[in-house]
Amino acid sequence: MNIKMSALFIVAMFSLSACNLGASQSAEDGTGPEATEAPALETQVAEPAVEATATVEHKDIPGEFPESPSGVVGDQDSSITADDNRAPSGDRFTFTRFERPFNSETMDEYYPFIDIQEGVVYMDDNWIYVAIALKSDEASRELKGRYGVEIDLDLDGGGDWLILASNPVSTDWTTDGVEAWFDANDDVGGAVAAATDEKPEFGDGYESFEFGPGVGSDPDLAWVRISSADPNIVHLAVKTDILNGSKRFLAGLWAGEDDLDPSMFDLSDHFTHEQAGAALIELNVFYPIKEISAIDNTCRMAIGFQPTGREPGLCPLPGSLAGEEQIDAGCAAANIVCRQSLTAAYSEPVCICTEP
């Protein structure tokens, strides 16, 4: 019985080996059935984890303007001569004054959202507030430019701070699109502040980026909004911390597009008059505007002190101060025109220079 079982076991093993040998040979010579590949397992690729964007917590938010302004400035209305492809007055390249809310060369496109009409500065213990009124026009309802205030701390004509806000859309205070620049190496203004140097300078302007998206130690330094009462008025607010304890400074306002570049200040020191052109047809040697276009600025307001009239870039002064001294401020007394403020109840008249 054991012998028979052993014999059967040997036969079975031999048969199984033969089957396996045949199957292997068929697979090798291709005569057997086609082999079927095992289905690949689907690999789950893990999506990268998305980190939540850090939310800036604002602690110091500007409020409403103080009741009394600290300074008011008027500016030319270029809409009245826009059809003639020129500015009415106020474009004084040699005094770093620009009235150029137009496109370059042809000057056949007028930009009301860049044409400053008036500006007001207010100040309390914590904030410097600025209102910039642009030309009230349906085409200017979308404020597509850059709007700013330049602050001269030491009253020498060379700016120290430049606060800029781009494309404001909200009537609530926001830091979106706001930048603050500082001139750490004191080269803004060049050899002669608020006037054209004999040779173009190539300084770096406002080279220190102190506040912007993800920049600066104080996330509440500077703000912007559009006036809820008038969509053509831009409001800026910057902390008085930038004054280093002082209460007196000169302030000038700006509106522009790409040419309003912090690194190119003062603009009149980086170009010759021929390169920059002119917006006044009376200056036919330089007319029309060329490499500096789509830009407007104002003269400078004296904030917190009584000016002498000799401060570089100073606005024309009415009354007894409007005399021979005004030559240093860039306007002869005969060409000073004064009116009441458009945007604020202010005790003193707002004056502009009509000199070509």
C-alpha positions as CSV (number, residue, x, y, z in Angstrom):
1,M,0.0,0.0,0.0
2,N,2.8,2.4,0.8
3,I,4.6,1.5,-2.4
4,K,1.5,2.2,-4.5
5,M,1.0,5.6,-2.8
6,S,4.6,6.6,-3.4
7,A,4.4,5.7,-7.0
8,L,1.3,7.7,-7.5
9,F,2.8,10.7,-5.7
10,I,5.9,10.5,-8.1
11,V,3.7,10.4,-11.2
12,A,1.6,13.3,-10.0
13,M,4.7,15.4,-9.3
14,F,6.1,14.6,-12.7
15,S,2.9,15.6,-14.4
16,L,2.8,18.9,-12.6
17,S,6.4,19.7,-13.5
18,A,5.7,19.0,-17.1
19,C,2.7,21.3,-17.1
20,N,4.7,24.1,-15.6
21,L,7.5,23.5,-18.1
22,G,5.1,23.7,-21.0
23,A,3.5,26.9,-19.7
24,S,6.9,28.6,-19.3
25,Q,8.1,27.5,-22.7
26,S,4.8,28.8,-24.3
27,A,5.3,32.1,-22.7
28,E,8.9,32.4,-23.9
29,D,8.3,31.4,-27.5
30,G,5.0,33.3,-27.8
31,T,2.9,30.2,-28.7
32,G,0.9,30.3,-25.5
33,P,-2.1,32.5,-24.7
34,E,-1.3,36.3,-24.4
35,A,-0.3,37.3,-21.0
36,T,-2.5,39.8,-19.3
37,E,-0.8,42.6,-17.3
38,A,-2.0,43.2,-13.8
39,P,-3.9,46.5,-13.6
40,A,-1.8,49.3,-12.2
41,L,-2.8,50.6,-8.8
42,E,-4.0,54.2,-8.9
43,T,-1.6,56.5,-7.0
44,Q,-3.2,59.2,-4.9
45,V,-1.0,62.4,-5.3
46,A,-1.3,64.5,-2.2
47,E,-2.1,68.2,-2.9
48,P,0.3,70.6,-1.3
49,A,-0.9,72.2,1.8
50,V,-2.1,75.8,1.3
51,E,-0.9,78.1,4.0
52,A,-3.4,80.6,5.2
53,T,-2.4,84.2,4.3
54,A,-1.6,86.1,7.4
55,T,-4.2,88.7,8.2
56,V,-2.9,92.1,9.2
57,E,-4.4,93.3,12.4
58,H,-4.9,97.1,12.3
59,K,-4.9,98.8,15.6
60,D,-4.5,102.5,14.6
61,I,-7.1,103.5,12.0
62,P,-7.5,107.2,10.9
63,G,-10.7,108.9,11.9
64,E,-12.4,112.0,10.5
65,F,-10.6,115.2,9.6
66,P,-10.1,117.8,12.2
67,E,-12.4,120.8,11.9
68,S,-9.8,123.4,10.9
69,P,-7.4,122.9,8.0
70,S,-3.7,123.5,8.5
71,G,-3.1,124.5,4.8
72,V,-4.9,124.8,1.5
73,V,-3.4,125.0,-2.0
74,G,-5.1,125.7,-5.3
75,D,-4.0,124.5,-8.8
76,Q,-4.7,125.2,-12.4
77,D,-7.7,123.7,-14.2
78,S,-6.3,122.3,-17.5
79,S,-9.8,121.3,-18.7
80,I,-10.3,124.9,-19.9
81,T,-7.5,124.6,-22.5
82,A,-7.6,120.9,-23.1
83,D,-9.2,121.3,-26.5
84,D,-6.2,123.4,-27.5
85,N,-3.8,120.6,-26.4
86,R,-2.1,122.7,-23.8
87,A,-2.2,123.7,-20.1
88,P,-3.4,127.2,-19.2
89,S,-0.5,128.0,-16.9
90,G,1.5,126.5,-14.0
91,D,3.8,124.2,-15.9
92,R,7.2,125.5,-14.7
93,F,9.8,122.8,-15.3
94,T,12.7,125.0,-14.0
95,F,10.8,125.3,-10.7
96,T,9.8,121.6,-10.5
97,R,6.2,122.5,-11.2
98,F,4.1,120.3,-13.5
99,E,0.7,120.9,-15.1
100,R,0.6,117.9,-17.4
101,P,-2.6,115.9,-17.2
102,F,-2.1,114.9,-20.9
103,N,-0.5,112.2,-23.0
104,S,3.0,112.7,-24.4
105,E,3.8,114.5,-27.7
106,T,0.3,115.1,-29.1
107,M,-1.4,116.2,-25.9
108,D,-4.7,115.3,-27.4
109,E,-5.8,113.1,-24.4
110,Y,-6.8,115.0,-21.3
111,Y,-6.8,113.1,-18.0
112,P,-9.2,114.7,-15.5
113,F,-8.4,112.1,-12.8
114,I,-4.9,113.5,-12.7
115,D,-5.8,117.2,-12.9
116,I,-5.4,118.5,-9.3
117,Q,-7.8,121.4,-8.6
118,E,-7.2,121.9,-4.9
119,G,-5.6,120.3,-1.9
120,V,-6.1,120.6,1.9
121,V,-3.9,119.4,4.8
122,Y,-5.2,118.8,8.3
123,M,-3.3,117.7,11.3
124,D,-3.9,116.5,14.8
125,D,-1.6,114.8,17.4
126,N,-1.6,111.5,15.6
127,W,-2.3,112.0,11.9
128,I,-1.5,114.2,8.9
129,Y,-4.6,114.2,6.7
130,V,-4.6,115.2,3.1
131,A,-7.5,115.8,0.7
132,I,-6.7,116.0,-3.1
133,A,-9.5,117.2,-5.2
134,L,-9.3,116.2,-8.9
135,K,-11.3,117.6,-11.8
136,S,-15.0,116.9,-11.3
137,D,-15.8,115.1,-14.5
138,E,-17.6,111.9,-15.4
139,A,-14.4,110.6,-17.0
140,S,-12.5,111.1,-13.7
141,R,-14.9,109.0,-11.6
142,E,-12.5,106.1,-11.9
143,L,-9.4,107.2,-10.1
144,K,-6.8,105.2,-12.1
145,G,-3.7,107.2,-11.1
146,R,-1.3,107.5,-8.2
147,Y,-1.9,110.2,-5.7
148,G,0.5,111.5,-3.1
149,V,1.9,114.0,-0.7
150,E,5.6,115.0,-0.5
151,I,6.8,116.2,2.9
152,D,9.8,118.4,3.4
153,L,10.8,118.3,7.1
154,D,13.8,120.7,7.2
155,L,12.1,123.3,4.9
156,D,15.1,123.3,2.4
157,G,13.1,122.4,-0.7
158,G,14.3,118.8,-0.8
159,G,11.6,116.3,0.1
160,D,12.1,113.8,2.9
161,W,8.9,111.6,2.7
162,L,6.7,110.7,-0.3
163,I,3.4,109.0,0.5
164,L,1.7,107.4,-2.6
165,A,-1.6,105.6,-3.1
166,S,-2.5,103.8,-6.3
167,N,-5.9,103.3,-7.8
168,P,-8.1,103.9,-4.7
169,V,-11.6,102.5,-4.9
170,S,-12.9,102.3,-1.3
171,T,-14.6,105.0,0.7
172,D,-13.4,103.2,3.9
173,W,-9.9,103.8,5.1
174,T,-7.5,101.1,3.7
175,T,-3.8,100.5,3.4
176,D,-4.3,98.7,0.0
177,G,-2.1,100.3,-2.7
178,V,-0.4,102.7,-0.2
179,E,3.4,103.2,-0.1
180,A,5.7,105.3,2.0
181,W,9.1,106.2,0.8
182,F,12.0,108.0,2.6
183,D,15.1,109.8,1.2
184,A,17.7,108.3,3.5
185,N,20.7,109.7,1.7
186,D,19.3,113.2,1.2
187,D,19.7,113.5,-2.5
188,V,16.2,114.5,-3.5
189,G,16.4,118.1,-4.9
190,G,19.9,117.7,-6.2
191,A,22.3,120.6,-6.1
192,V,19.5,123.3,-6.1
193,A,16.3,122.2,-4.4
194,A,13.0,122.8,-6.1
195,A,14.7,124.1,-9.2
196,T,16.4,122.6,-12.2
197,D,20.1,121.8,-11.8
198,E,22.5,122.9,-14.5
199,K,23.3,119.3,-15.3
200,P,20.8,116.4,-14.9
201,E,21.4,114.4,-11.7
202,F,21.2,110.7,-11.5
203,G,20.5,110.2,-7.8
204,D,18.2,107.5,-6.5
205,G,15.5,109.7,-5.2
206,Y,13.3,108.2,-2.5
207,E,15.3,105.0,-2.2
208,S,14.1,103.7,1.2
209,F,10.8,101.8,0.9
210,E,9.4,102.2,4.4
211,F,5.8,101.0,4.1
212,G,3.9,98.9,1.7
213,P,2.6,95.3,1.2
214,G,4.5,93.2,3.7
215,V,7.0,96.1,4.3
216,G,7.5,98.1,7.4
217,S,7.3,97.6,11.2
218,D,4.1,99.6,11.5
219,P,1.2,98.2,9.5
220,D,-0.8,101.3,10.2
221,L,1.6,104.0,9.0
222,A,-0.4,105.3,6.0
223,W,-3.9,105.0,4.6
224,V,-6.1,106.0,1.7
225,R,-9.8,106.3,0.9
226,I,-12.1,108.1,-1.5
227,S,-14.3,110.8,0.0
228,S,-17.9,109.5,0.5
229,A,-19.1,113.0,-0.3
230,D,-17.3,113.4,-3.6
231,P,-15.8,110.6,-5.7
232,N,-13.3,113.0,-7.2
233,I,-11.5,113.6,-3.9
234,V,-8.8,111.3,-2.6
235,H,-8.1,111.3,1.2
236,L,-4.7,110.3,2.5
237,A,-3.6,109.8,6.2
238,V,-0.1,109.3,7.5
239,K,1.0,109.1,11.1
240,T,2.7,112.1,12.6
241,D,5.5,109.7,13.7
242,I,7.3,110.6,10.4
243,L,7.8,114.1,11.7
244,N,10.1,113.0,14.4
245,G,8.4,115.3,17.0
246,S,8.3,118.4,14.8
247,K,5.1,120.2,14.0
248,R,6.3,122.2,11.0
249,F,6.9,121.1,7.4
250,L,6.3,121.9,3.8
251,A,3.8,119.8,1.9
252,G,3.2,119.4,-1.8
253,L,0.7,117.3,-3.6
254,W,1.1,114.9,-6.6
255,A,-1.1,113.0,-9.1
256,G,0.2,110.9,-12.0
257,E,0.8,107.6,-13.5
258,D,4.0,105.7,-14.4
259,D,6.2,108.9,-14.4
260,L,5.3,109.5,-10.8
261,D,8.3,107.3,-9.8
262,P,9.9,107.7,-6.3
263,S,13.3,106.9,-7.6
264,M,13.2,109.8,-10.1
265,F,12.8,112.7,-7.7
266,D,13.3,115.5,-8.3
267,L,12.0,114.9,-11.8
268,S,13.4,118.2,-13.0
269,D,16.9,117.1,-12.1
270,H,16.8,113.8,-14.1
271,F,15.9,115.4,-17.4
272,T,16.8,118.4,-19.4
273,H,14.0,120.9,-20.4
274,E,14.3,119.7,-24.0
275,Q,13.8,116.1,-22.9
276,A,10.9,116.9,-20.6
277,G,9.1,119.3,-23.0
278,A,6.5,121.8,-21.9
279,A,2.8,122.0,-21.6
280,L,2.6,125.7,-22.5
281,I,2.5,126.8,-26.1
282,E,4.1,130.0,-25.0
283,L,7.3,128.0,-24.5
284,N,7.4,127.0,-28.1
285,V,11.1,125.9,-27.9
286,F,10.1,123.1,-25.6
287,Y,6.4,122.5,-26.4
288,P,4.8,119.9,-26.3
289,I,5.4,117.6,-23.3
290,K,7.7,114.7,-24.1
291,E,9.4,112.4,-21.6
292,I,7.5,113.7,-18.5
293,S,3.7,113.3,-19.1
294,A,0.5,112.4,-17.3
295,I,1.5,114.2,-14.2
296,D,0.4,117.1,-12.0
297,N,1.7,118.6,-8.8
298,T,1.1,121.7,-6.6
299,C,3.4,124.2,-5.0
300,R,4.1,123.7,-1.3
301,M,2.0,124.6,1.7
302,A,3.6,125.8,4.9
303,I,2.2,123.7,7.7
304,G,2.7,124.7,11.3
305,F,4.7,127.9,10.7
306,Q,4.6,131.4,9.1
307,P,6.6,131.3,5.9
308,T,9.0,134.0,4.9
309,G,8.3,133.6,1.2
310,R,11.8,132.4,0.5
311,E,11.2,128.7,1.2
312,P,11.9,126.7,-2.0
313,G,8.8,125.6,-3.8
314,L,6.5,127.7,-1.6
315,C,3.0,128.6,-2.8
316,P,2.4,132.2,-3.8
317,L,1.6,134.3,-0.7
318,P,-1.2,136.9,-0.6
319,G,-1.0,140.3,1.0
320,S,2.1,142.0,2.3
321,L,4.3,138.9,1.6
322,A,3.4,138.9,-2.1
323,G,6.2,141.1,-3.3
324,E,9.7,140.8,-4.6
325,E,10.3,137.8,-2.4
326,Q,7.9,135.8,-4.6
327,I,10.6,135.5,-7.3
328,D,12.3,132.9,-5.1
329,A,9.0,131.0,-4.7
330,G,8.7,130.9,-8.5
331,C,6.1,133.5,-9.2
332,A,6.1,137.3,-9.6
333,A,3.5,139.2,-7.5
334,A,1.7,140.5,-10.6
335,N,0.9,136.9,-11.6
336,I,-0.6,135.8,-8.3
337,V,-4.4,135.2,-8.4
338,C,-6.2,134.4,-5.1
339,R,-9.7,133.1,-4.5
340,Q,-11.7,131.4,-1.7
341,S,-11.2,127.7,-1.1
342,L,-13.3,125.3,-3.1
343,T,-13.1,122.4,-0.7
344,A,-12.8,123.8,2.8
345,A,-13.8,126.8,4.9
346,Y,-10.5,128.5,5.3
347,S,-9.7,131.9,6.7
348,E,-7.0,132.8,4.1
349,P,-7.5,132.9,0.3
350,V,-6.1,130.2,-1.9
351,C,-3.5,131.6,-4.4
352,I,-2.2,130.3,-7.7
353,C,0.4,131.5,-10.1
354,T,-0.8,132.3,-13.6
355,E,2.7,133.1,-15.0
356,P,3.5,131.2,-18.2
